[in-house]
Amino acid sequence: MLDARMRLLATVMLSVAAFLSIFAAVLVFLWWLVCTPGIRVLQKSRYGLLIIAFSGIISVLIWFSGGDGLSYFIRMSVILLIAFWVFHDRAPGEFMDLSVWLFGNKSGFDIGLAAEMSIQSMEFIADEITRLRFAFRLKPVKPGIGTIIPAGGMLIHTQMKRAEDQADLLSMRGYIHGGTICPSFHRANGDIPAAVLSILILIVAFIPVRDIFILLQ
């Protein structure tokens, strides 16, 4: 999806649908396979499989505590796949355009600016973690409590210093509140059909599975 507005609509529809029922979560997964790059999204997401594995551990704990761990794992995994796709397909400055389109230049500019800076910080931290892992292999140093805690503290300190520098830069440039930007969006041929299909999946999520099979007959 090229149009950020269609992607936002599909994300909301599919996330709610996957949360409502397992049947809808399966439909959302099929949508993810057909309407997105699919497996390539996970290949480009550095920690995608690790995050899904972590949700699997939580689902096992839920199962041992007497809850429906399988249902949690299926729904959460599908929601995470949608989140990875959104992050994979985004373009620089896209959240700024989307926020201004939704909330106007006065409030939307601030929200979009905060979102863009947050994403840059996440990418910066991911790059730093990659460099740390490479440095550990060169030393060689085995990752452990004695190395992870100092490295984590260094990352936090570096990120706080970077945020302070960004705030000083905005202040020096006279930024106070709001701004002016003209949002622009591009749409691919399959954006509207994919968005409409996501709405239909949400509608199906509100229908009991038994009723769906009755309708099919």
N, C-alpha and C positions, 0 to 999 in steps of 0.2 A: 504494500500500500504506500503510495506516494503522498496522498493527501492526509495531513496530520489530523484533520477534523474527522475523516472517515475512520482513521485508526483509533482515535479516542472513543468514538461511538462504538466501534467493534470491541474495544478493550472492556468498556463498561458492560456492554451486553453479555459478552462471553464470560467475564469474571463472575457476574451475578448468576448466570445460568449454571456454570460449573459448581458454584457454591450450593445451589438449590437441590441438585439431585445427581446421583451417579450416572443415570442415563443421559442427562444433559451434559455431564462432564465428558462422556464418551463422544457425544456429538461435537463438543467443542474440540476434542482431540482430533477428530476427523477433519474439522474445519482447519485446524492448525496444520495438518498434513497437506491439505489441498491448497489453501489460500496463502501460505507463508513458505519461506524456503525450507521449512521443516528441520531435518537433521542438521543441515548446515548452520542453523541458528545455534545449536548446541556446540558444534565444532568451533564456532567463533566466540562462544561464551566461555571464558577461562574457567570459571568456577560453577558453571551451570549444573553439571552432574554432581558436584560436591554438595551443592545446596539441596538438590533433589534427594541425595543420599541422607542428608541431615534430616529432611522431612520424613524420610523413611524410618530413621531412628526414633523420631518423635511418635510416629504412628505405632511402632512396636511398643513403646512405653504406654501409649493410650490403650493398646490391646491388652497389655498385662494388667492395666488398672480397671479393666472391665468395659472399656469403651469400644467403639467401632473404629479400630485403627485402620482397617482396609479402606473404608469409606473416606477417612481423612486423607490417607495417602493418595488415593486416586484424585480427589478433588484438588488437593493442594498441589500435586504434581502438574495437573493441567493448568491451574492458575499460574504457576511458576513458568510453564512453557509460554503462556501468553505474555508474561512479563519479559521474558528473555527476547521474544520476538519484537516487542515494542522497543526495547532498548537497542536491538540490533538494527531496526529499520529507521531509527531516528536520524535526523540530520542536524548539524550544528546550527544553533539559532532557531530551531523549530519550536521549542517550548516557549520562546519569547514571542514568536508570531502567534502561536496558539493562545497564549495567555492574554495578549492584547486583543485578539479577535473575540475572546470570551468576555473579558472584563473591561475592555477599553484601555486607553493609554495611561490614565491616571493610576488605576490600581493594577491593571494587568501588566504594566511595564515592570513594576516592583516584583510581582510574583514571578514573571518570566525571568527576570534578572537573577533572582534567588535560585530558581530551578536550574538555570544554565550554570551558575557558579557551583551549585551542589554537584551537578553531573561532572563538571571539570574536576572537582575535588575527588570524586569517586574514581575517575580515570587516573588521576595523579597517584592515588593510594595504590591502585592496582598495578601501575607501572613500578612503583617503589617496591611493592612486594615481589614482583618478578625480578627486579634487580637484587633484592636481598637474597632471594633463593639462589640466584646465580653466584652471588658472592659467597654464600655458604658452601656451594659446590667447589669453588676455587680454593677455599681456605686449606683443607676441607673442615667444615664445622657441622656437627650433627644438630639439627633443630631440637630444642628442648626448652624446658622452663627457663634455664639460665640464659638462653639466647632469644627466645620469643618475647619475654617481658621487656628487656632493654630495647629490642627492635621495635616493639609496639609503642613504647614510650617515645622513641625517636620519631616514629611516624606521626604520633599525636602532636608532639612539639613542632615538627616541621609543618604540619597542616595548620596549626594555630598561628604560626608565624606567617605562613602564606596568606591566610585569611586576613591577618592584620595588615599586611602589605597591600592586599587588594582594597581593603577599606580606606587606607591612606591614599591610594591612587584615585579612588572614586571621589574622596573628599577634595583632593588637590584639583580635580577636574570640575569641581563645583556641583557634584551630584547631591541633590537633597531629597527629592521625591518625584516619582513619575518620570515620564519622558514621552517622546513622540516616535512612532514607528508605523510603517504601513505594511501590514501582514500580507504575504503572498503565498499562495498554495498551488501545487501542481497535482494533477489527478491522472492516474493511470486508468486504462480501460476496465480493469477488473475491480477497481475500488468500490464502486457502487454495488455491484452484485455481491461482493464479499460482505459489505456492511449490511445489506438487506438480509443476507443469509444469517448473519449474527443476530439480527432482530428476531427472525423466525425461530432460531434455536432458543432464545430467551422465552418466547411464547410457548414453545413446546415444553420448556422446563416447568411451567406452571400447570401442565396437564399431567395427571397421573399416568404412569406407564400402562396400566391396565386399559385405560380409556384410549390410549394411542393404538394399541393392538386391536381394540374393537373397531376403531375407525378404519384401520387398514383392511379389516375383513369386509 
